Amino acid sequence: MSYPDDLRYSKEHEWVRVEDDRATIGITSFAADELGDIVFVELPEVGATLSQFGTFGVVESVKAVSDLYAPVSGAVVEVNEALRDSPELLNSDPFGKGWIARVTLSDAAELDTLLDAAAYADETA
């Protein structure tokens, strides 16, 4: 499995894409494949403050319920409302239309604690 090089990854299988001071968060294709068909996503509230590696939501599939862990700290400025009606976007397009939340980064140095694509691929091999 290959992973986009422009992202950073957590060992809990979340990804983050940073543009300026904004970070978009989602789950990896590995996580989506392991979960199976996703049927529900509990999104964080806009305005909520996320702490790195703290839980910020839940993903339910036909096989399991799994917590979502924030790869970075920050304030939620947007959530992917499309997931409320189409949670399967996490399966079909986890690195694109299946993003979960956007946050304003509170500590860019946290990115250094995350994995690059090659290291994440090694973790999931």
C-alpha positions in Angstrom: 0.0 0.0 0.0 1.3 3.5 -0.7 0.7 6.7 1.2 0.8 10.3 0.0 4.3 11.9 0.6 2.8 15.3 1.5 1.2 14.0 4.7 2.4 13.1 8.2 1.0 10.0 10.0 0.3 8.9 13.5 0.8 5.3 14.8 -2.9 5.4 15.5 -3.5 5.6 11.7 -4.6 9.2 11.3 -3.0 11.5 8.8 -2.5 15.3 8.7 -1.9 17.7 5.8 -0.6 21.1 6.7 -1.2 24.3 4.7 0.1 27.4 6.4 -1.4 27.3 9.9 -4.2 24.9 9.0 -4.1 21.2 9.3 -6.6 18.8 7.7 -7.0 15.5 9.5 -8.3 12.1 8.3 -7.8 8.4 8.7 -5.5 6.3 6.5 -6.5 3.8 3.9 -4.9 1.2 6.1 -7.3 2.1 9.0 -10.3 2.2 6.6 -9.4 -1.2 5.2 -9.0 -2.7 8.7 -12.3 -1.3 9.9 -14.3 -2.5 6.9 -17.4 -0.8 5.7 -17.8 2.4 7.8 -21.4 3.3 8.7 -21.0 6.2 11.1 -18.6 9.0 12.0 -18.9 11.1 15.2 -17.3 14.4 14.2 -15.8 16.9 16.7 -17.6 20.2 17.3 -16.4 23.3 15.5 -14.6 25.3 18.2 -13.4 22.3 20.1 -9.8 22.2 21.1 -7.9 19.0 20.2 -4.8 17.8 22.1 -2.2 15.8 20.3 -3.0 12.0 20.6 -6.3 12.8 22.5 -9.5 11.4 21.2 -11.7 13.6 19.1 -14.4 11.4 17.7 -15.5 7.8 16.8 -15.7 5.8 13.7 -18.1 2.9 13.5 -18.0 0.1 11.0 -19.8 -3.2 10.5 -16.8 -4.8 12.3 -15.8 -2.4 15.1 -16.1 0.9 16.8 -12.8 2.8 16.9 -11.7 6.1 18.6 -10.2 8.9 16.5 -6.9 10.3 17.8 -5.8 13.8 17.0 -2.3 13.8 15.3 -1.8 17.5 16.2 -3.2 20.0 18.7 -5.4 22.8 17.6 -8.9 24.4 17.4 -11.4 22.8 15.1 -12.4 25.3 12.4 -14.3 23.0 10.1 -15.7 19.5 10.0 -16.5 17.4 6.9 -20.3 17.6 7.0 -20.5 15.2 4.0 -19.5 12.4 6.4 -22.8 12.7 8.3 -24.7 11.3 5.2 -21.9 9.5 3.5 -19.5 8.0 6.1 -18.4 5.5 3.4 -16.2 8.4 2.0 -13.7 7.2 4.6 -13.4 3.9 2.7 -13.7 5.2 -0.8 -11.5 8.3 -0.6 -9.7 8.5 2.8 -7.0 10.9 1.6 -9.4 13.2 -0.3 -13.1 13.6 0.1 -13.0 11.5 3.3 -11.1 14.1 5.4 -12.6 14.5 8.9 -11.7 17.9 10.4 -9.6 21.0 9.9 -7.9 22.7 12.8 -5.7 25.8 13.3 -2.4 24.3 14.5 -1.4 25.4 18.0 2.1 23.8 17.9 3.7 23.1 14.5 6.6 21.3 16.3 4.2 18.4 17.0 4.6 17.5 13.3 8.1 16.4 14.1 6.7 13.6 16.3 4.7 12.1 13.4 5.8 9.6 10.8 6.5 10.4 7.1 5.0 8.2 4.4 7.9 5.7 4.3 8.0 5.2 8.1 4.2 4.8 8.2 4.4 2.2 5.4 7.0 0.3 7.4 4.7 0.5 10.5 1.8 -1.1 8.6 3.8 -3.6 6.6 
